[in-house]
Each structure stands twice: as C-alpha cells, then as structure tokens.
Amino acid sequence: MTTAEGTSRHAVVVGAGLAGITAALQLADAGVRVTLVEGRPRLGGLAFSFRRGDLTVDNGQHVYLRCCTAYRWFLDRVDGAALAPLQDRLDVPVLDVAPAGGPRLGRIRRNGLPVPLHLAAGLATYPHLSLAERASVGRAALALKRLDPADPALDGIDFATWLGRHGQSERTIEALWDLVGVATLNATAPHASMGLAAMVFKTGLLSEPGAADIGWARVPLGELHDTLARKALDSAGVRTETRTRVSSVSRAENGGWHVDMDGERLDADAVVLAVPQREAHALLPGGALADPDRLLDIGTAPILNLHVVYDRKVLRRPFFAALGSPVQWVFDRTDASGLKDGQYLAVSQSAAQDEIDTPVSELRGRYLPELERLLPATRGAEVRDFFVTRERTATFAPAPGVGRLRPTAHTRAPRLFLAGAWTATGWPATMEGAVRSGFSAAGAVLSELGHRHEHPLREAV
C-alpha cells in the first residue's frame, strides 16, 4: 500500500509474541511496510523453547482447541499446522487417586452426536461424580448455554458463585468445572470472572460437537513460534529486529510517529504496541488513553511447570489430568524434546500463586511422590533430571471485573493501537486471544489508513 506520493506506508509493531507476529503478518500481507521490534533474542513471547543439555524444552505446556480458529489460522500461516495436530475427538483421561479402593481412571470425551448430546454419554459414565452430580452438571450446562458471555453483569460475579446458584457441589467443581477452568482461565472458580468462564465453556463445550477437541505441538514451541514464524515474516517482507528495546513512542510533526529504539529512530505512519500491559503503559504517550492507569489494575497470574526425566517409560498416554492430588495436568514431552532414552514428563500447574516461588528442592519432595501415586511405573524408575520453569506473569488475572479494564485495540491517539491477550478480545489469556488481538490491531491500522482489507475469519471489511 502506498500514499499518493507513491511511498510505502510504514507500521512499527512493538513486541513479537503471537499478537505482534500476527499483526505484522496481516499488515505485510496487505502491502504495508512493517518493522517488528522485540527485546528478547527470540520470537514467540511466553510460548517459547530453550535448550537444556540435549533436550529442547518448552517453558510451559500449551494446548489449543478446535474452536481456536484464530490460532489455527496462525499455524496455517506459518506452515505449522501439521506439527500441532488436533485429536480426532475430545478424550481427556482423568485419574483420581483419592478413592479408598485405589486410583480410578475416568474420561471426559465426546461422540459424534449434536450439541449437547455429544457429551451426554461421556458424562453419564464419568466415574468421578455421582449420578445426582452428573444430572446437576447437565442442568447447569443448559443454563450456561443461554448466557451471553459479553453481558457486563457476568463480568462482575465469580464463576463459583454462579455454579453454586446452579446446584454445583464442591466435588463437581473440582472434578469437572475447575479441571477445565483452571487450565483455560488460569484461576479457580472463586477467582474467575463469570463472563470469561461462560465464554470458555459455551464456546469450547457447547458451540459445536468438535469445538473442544485438543491440539498441541509435537515439536518444540520455538519451532512454531520462532523458526517458522520468522520464516513467514521474512517471506512477507517484514523487517524483524530482536534484542532491541523500544524506549519511547512520540508524535511526529507530520502526524506520524517516532519510535526510538536502541541506536535508531524509526518514523512510522502507524504503531502497534503488542507488549504486556505494564510495558504498554510505560510506552503510551500522554492522552493516548482516558485512564491509562487502568492498565496497571489488570493483575497477572503465574504458571509453574515441573519437568521430570525418567530412565524408562512410565506413562503410556500422551497426557492426563489428575484429581485428589496437587498435580493438575501431565504431558509426555519425550519425542518433542529430542530425548532418545527414557521418558520426559511435563507437569503443568496453573493458578500457581502458592507455589511459584517455592524452592526446587521442596517441589521435588512434594511432586515426585505424587507422581508415584498417580503412575505406579515411576516407583522403580530413576529420576535423571528434575527442573522447574516459572512464569510469574504468565497471563492476565481473569478476576471478576477485569472486563471493564481491558482496552480495545484503539487508543485516543491517531494510528496508535494496542494488541495482546490482555486487550478486549472476549477470550481469556490464551494463544487464541493473542492472535485475535493481532487481527484487531492490524484491522484497525488498515481501516485508519483507508485500506480495504479482509479479516482472516470473516468476509472483507
């Protein structure tokens, strides 16, 4: 896209997480000249990989669902869809170690029937709930299906309160609602906005039969979000600068923007700040938001990941969720990490406020015995390595009332926009939300530049 004088319009995208990469690709595909600036030495934001000896390790386990159409677009756009396939049908093994008779395995799964019958058979045979509790889940699901997740009133109450009003016992919340909700919202029901919870469950479980089928990367995340993304950006003509910090964004005399970064000033027609909310607050020029300090009121929530390498295979399934144990979700990362001998398990712990700063030795002493309770094959296995990755600000906190704090892509400053999973996407802090925010920011830039464009998930706008 060019101006009347024939010079190419230039957009600067600050931050190369999924939101920034998406915005940069969308703008470049529309003919805008794009510079993407990232302070880290890699792309991908908080969904990345690193080397530990012979292993390639993801900082945390990330999954997506079939209903995550924006993230699926991203995978297609970087030629990575085949490396992160979806289940044919939702099937989540759930192991409860609390029963007196010993561990008991159940499954959350669907069939091919229409909504809501697609989950009815699986719920009817779910052994971790009583018959009465299963019936209550069905009634609550029907009530949830009637809700509008965008209703501001829902943002003001917590998920646990709503569940209690609809007859959900503590056991039902633990064995079903929180099992899913903690992993997707990064908060337990008492600390989660009902609006966001309604969006997750209505979209994931009650929109179409296959919506909740799970996908995850069979390769290191860095291969998708850094290597392949960088290749796509290069092919689109995006100039990508890593290890480069942006120090200020200021208005230029011609109505454009100056972006000051390490050793260079960029002149831009439009700027997208695709960085966490506190960084965006620091870079926003005066007057860009009516109340910029509201960004600082958007809290953060941590995720803890425990990594265990055994000398032998101890888990036959690709993943499972746990009940009656502090362990939440366990994934087999052996093949993806490049491990040639033994088995590598990643234990993903969301809403980890109470443990995020716990020393590794204490975590080892707490979780290795729990894995022995869950997986008898570990009892005779040698632990070759145990290490921890911590993301203290992994997501924004989905607390009640957060919806009114999340800004749209637009600011009050012409041609200055925001992106990131923390913006008003309607989704919690997921890879899907991040990509959707990139769509919104890029679309806003193109509209303000007077360029007709096509939203990847809708018709031309």
N, C-alpha and C positions, 0 to 999 in steps of 0.2 A: 504494500500500500504506500502511495506517495502523496505528497502535498501537491498543490497547484504548481509549485516551482519545480516539481519532479524529484525532490529529495525524499528519501525514505523516512517515514515516521520511526521514532526510536522509543522503545519502552525498556525500562530497567526493572527487573524483578529482583527483590532483595530476599534471599533465603531459598535454598534448593532442597527443601523437603518435598513431599509429594505435592503439596499445594503449589509451591513455586515452580516445580518442574512442569506440572500440568498447565499453569498459566503461561509459562514460557513457550511450551509446545503449541498451545492454542493460538497465541499471538503470532508466533512464527509461521504457523500453517496458514494464517490469514494474511500474510505478507508484511507483517511488522518486523522491523529490525529489533532484535532483542539481545540485551545483555543480562545474564543471570549471575548474581553475585552471592557467594557462600563463604562464610567464615571458616567452616570446617575444611579439612583436606579431602572430603568426600561428599557425595550427594546422598539424599535419602532421609535426611533429618533423623528422627528417633527410630527408624526402622532400618537398621544397618548391620553389617557384619565386621568382624575383626579376626585376626589370626592369633591363635594360642598354640604354640608349638606346631604340630602337624595338623591341627584342627582349624577349620573355618567356623567361627561361632557367631550366631545371631545374638544381638544384645538382648533380645526377648522374642518369645514366640508370638507370631502374628498370624491370624486367620481372617478369612473374609467369607461372606455368604453369597449364594447365588443372586440374592436381591441387591447385592452391592454392584449395581450396574455401572457406576462411575469408575470404581476401582477395576472392574473388568475391562472397561474401555482403556484405562491406563495400561493394563497388562497387554492388551492387543496393540496399543500404540507403540509400545517398546518391544514388541515381538517376544513377549514373555509368557503368554497365556498357557502354552504347553508345559511350562516349568512350574506352574502353580495350579494344577487341575482341581476340579471340584469332585466331591463324592457323587456317585450316581443317584443316591438317595440319602437323606439325613439319617445318620446312625451314630449315636453317641453312647459308648459303653460307660456306665456309671457304677462304680464299685463302692459298696457300703461296708465298712469294716466294723461297724458298731454292733450288729446283731449278735446275740449270745451264741447262736449256732455257728458263728464264723462268718467270714466275708461273703457277701452276696452280690452277684452281678445283675444289674438291670440295664435296660437300654431305652434311650429316647430316640424314637425313629418314626418314620412316616411310611405310608404306602402311596399308591398312585391315585387314590380317590380325591374328589374335590374337597376344598376347604369347607368346613372344619373336619370332615370325616377322615382326612389324610392323617391326622394324629390320633384319632379316636381309638383305633386298635392298639397302637403302641401305649397309649395312656392306660387302657383297660388292663394291660398285662405288666404295667410298671410296678415292680415289687416293693419299691421303697415308700409307697404310700398305701394307706388303707383304702378300701372301697369307697368309704364316705369322703375321704380326702380327694380321691380321683374324681368323684362326682362334683365336688366343690370346685375343682380346677376347671372342669368343663363349663360350669356356670359363670365363673369369673372370666374365662376366655371369651364367652359370648358377650358379656358386659364390656369387656375391653375392646372388642371388635366394633362396638358402637361409638367409641370415643373419637374425638378429633385431636390428635396429638398437638396440633398448633393452637389449641384453646389456651389462652393465657392463664385461665383458672387452674389448669392442670399443672402448670409450672410452679404454682405456689404451694402445692402439697407434696408430701413424700410418698414414695411407692408403697412403703409398708402400711401407711395409714389407709390408703386405698384398698390394699389387699385385705387388711383387717376388716374393713367395711363390707367386703365381699366374701367373708367367711373362710379366709385362708389361715390355716393353723401355722404355728411356728415351724412344725415339721414340713408342711407343704412349701413354705417359703424357702426353707433350707434345701429341700430335696428337689425342687423344681425351679421356682422363680429366681432365687439367688444363684442357683447353679448356672443359669444362663445370664442373669442380670449382672452379676459381679464381673464376669468375663467380658461383657459387651459395654457396660457402663463404667466399670472401674469404681464401683461403690456398692455397698449393701443396700437393701431396700429402704431402711430408715434414712439413708443419706443420699437418695437418688430422687431427682425431680420426676414426678409422675408423668409430666409431658414427655420427657425423654424415654422413660420406661415404656410408655404407651407406643411411642414411635418404634422402639426396638421390637417389642412383641407383636404389635399389629403388622408391621412390615415384614418381620422375619418369619413369624409363625402363622399369620392369619391373612396374608395377601394372596398367595398362590401356593399350590402344593410344594413346589420345589424351592421356595424362597429361602429356607434355612439350610439347604444343603451346604456343607462346609468345604472350603478350599484352603489350601496352604501351600507354601513354597516347598518344592522338593529339592531346591538348590539354596545356597546362602542368599539371604535377602539382598546383600550387596550386589549380587549378580543381576538382580532385577532392578533395584532402585538406584544403583550407581553405574555399573558397567553398561547394561542395556539402555538405561535412561540417558547416559552420556552419549552413547552412540546415536540414539534418536535425536537428541538435541543437536549434535554435530551435523547430522544429516539435514536437519531443518534449518541450519544456518545460525543457530544461537551461539553467541559468544559466552562461554562459561568460565567464570573466574572463581576458583576455590582458594582457600587460605587468604581470603580478602575480606576485611571488615569495612562495613559502611559506617562512617562516623556521623554523618548528618545528611538530611534531605531538606533543601531550601528552595524557595521560589525564585525563579529566574526573571529578569526584567521583561523578557519576551513572552511571559506567561507560562513557560515550561518549567522544568525542574533542574536543579543542580544536585547531583548525588556525589558526595565526597567519600572516597574510599582510599585505601592505602596507596598513597603516592599518585593519585589520579582523581580528576573531577570529570564526571560524565554529565553531559547535557541530555535531557530526556524530555520527550513530549508527554510521557505518562510514566507513573511509578506504581508498582505493586509491592506493598510490604507483606511478604509471606513469611513472617517470623513469629515467634511466640509473643503472647500479649504484652509482656513486660518490655521486650525489645521494641515492639511496635510503639508502645507508649513513649519510650525514650527517643524514638526517631521522628515521631509525629511533630510537624511544625505547629506553632500556636494557632488555635482556631480550627484545626482540622476536624476535631470532634467537639460537640457541645459540652461534653463532660468526659474528658479523656481519662480521668482518674477512675472511672468505672471499669476500665480495663484491668486496673490493679485489684479490683474486687472479685475478679474471676479467679477463683482458687485453683490449685493444682492438686493432683493425686498421684501417688507413686505406684510403681510396679516393680516387683522383685522377681528375679529369675535365678533358680538354683540349677547348676549344671553338674551332672554326675556321670563319670565314665567308668563302666564296669568291665571286667576282664572276659565277660561272656554275655550271651543274650539272656535277658531276664524278662523281657516284655515281648509278646507276640503281636500285639495290636499296634497300629500307628499312634494311637493316643487313647486316653481315658480320663474321665473326671472322677473325683473321689468325694465320698460323704463320710461323716464320722471321723474325720482326720483333718489336721490343718492343711494337708496337701489339697490343692484345688484341681489343677489340670497337669497331666504328664504327657509329653510328646517324645517320640523316638526321633532323634536327630542324627542317627548314625550315618546314613548314606549322605545326607545333605552336608554334613561336616567334613566328609572325606575320611572318616575313621575306617580303617581296614580290618581291625581286630577288636572284638568285644562289642559293647553297645553303649551309646551315649544318650542319656535321657535329660530332657529339659523340664524342670518343674516351674510352671508359670503361676505366680501368686499376685493377683490383682488386689486392689484396695489394701495395700500392704503398709499402711501408716504405722502399725505397731511393730513392724519388723524391719523397716527399710534401713535402719542404722544398726541393726544387731550384728555383732562380730561374726565373721565366717565360722569360727570355731563353735559358737553357740548354735548357729544354723545347722552346721553339720551334725552336732549332737542331737538336735531336735528332729531333723528330717530324714536322716538315714534310717533310724529305727522305724519311722513312719512308712518309708518305702518298703522295709522288710515286712511290715504288717500287711501292706497292700499287695506286694509281689513276693510270694514265698521264694521264688528262684533267686532273689538277691541275698538270701541268708547265707549261702555258701560262696557268694561271689566276692572277688577282691575289688575294692574301690581304687581305681588307678588315679582318679583325679576328682576333686570336688572344688568348684569355684562359684562365685556369685557375681551377677551383674545387677546393678541398681539404677533405675531411672526415677529419681526423686520427683521430677516434674513430668512424668510420662504423659499425662493427659490433663485437660482442664477438669476440675471437680464438677460433677453433674448435679450439684446440690439444688434443692428447691429454690427457685428464684433466679437461677443462673440465666434463664432465657431472656430476661429483661436487660441483662448486662452484655449480652453478645451482640456486637455491632454487625451491620450488613457490610457488604464489600465497599459500599460508597462512603466517602468522607465528605465533609463540607468544603474541602479544597478541590478545585477542579483537577481532574485527571490524576488524583492520588487515591489509591484503593488498598483494601486490606484483604488478605487471604490467610487461611489457616483453619485447622479443625475447630478452633475456639470461636470462630466467627459464626454468624447466624445461618447455619446450614440446615437446621432442623434435626441433625444427627448428633449423637454423642461423639466423643473424640476417637474416631476410628480412621483407618486408611480411606474408607469411603467418604467420610466427612471432609477429609483433607482434599481429596481430588475434587469433590463437589465445590469446595470453596475456590479452588483454582479455576474451575469453569466460570463461577460467578464473577470473579475478579477480571478474568480475560474478557468475558462478555461485556462487562461494564466499560472496560477500556475501549473495546471496539465500537460500542454504541456511542461513547462520547467522542470518538474520533470520526463518527459518521460513517462507519463501515458496516454494511450489511453482512451478517455472519450467521452461521448455523450452529446451534447448540448440539453437542455430540449426542445428547439423549432426547432431543426434540427436533421439531422442524425448524426451518430458518426463521430467525427473528430480526 
